[in-house]
Amino acid sequence: MTDSKTPADTGETLPGPDTGDWPETADVTHDVPDWLIPSRVYDVLKWLGLIVLPALAVFVNTVGPAWGWPHVDAIVTTLNALGILAGALIGVSAIKQRLDRAA
């Protein structure tokens, strides 16, 4: 037995909001996925990173100078960087999922 007193031992309550008037809540369990991003976000990022952004970069690089668009090189570089970012995000998620499955 110890000399220290805890609220459970003395009947004291800890300071905080009075929850006695709050409605009862249902027991809800949240299943957290084993990977970093949900599958729908993964599919969208994969579609953007592998198809849309590279195709858009080629389109802007081809059509932009013909139409006299300003800053075509900067736009193409930005689109390619976004594609690489999307690829990195889905790659990290895929690696995390494989490591979780292996464990």
C-alpha positions, 0 to 999 in steps of 0.5 A, a space after each residue: 500500500 502506498 501513501 499517495 492518494 489518487 482520485 479513485 482512492 478518495 472519491 475526488 473527481 478530476 477537474 473538467 467538463 461535467 459530462 453527466 448531461 451528455 447524451 449516451 453515445 454508441 460504441 463505435 470502432 474506427 478501423 484504421 487502414 494499414 496504409 497511409 492513404 485510402 484506396 480511392 485517394 491512391 487510385 486518383 493519385 495513381 491516375 494523375 501521376 501516371 496518366 494525366 499530369 505527364 500527358 498534360 505536360 506533353 500537351 502544354 510543351 507541344 501546343 504552348 509555343 505554337 499559341 504563344 503561351 508565356 512561361 511554357 517551360 515553367 508550366 511543364 516543369 511544374 506539371 512534371 514535378 506534380 507528377 513526381 510528387 503523386 508518384 512518390 506519395 503512392 510509392 510510400 503508401 505501397 511500401 507501407 502497405 507491403 511492410 504492414 502485410 509482411 509483419 
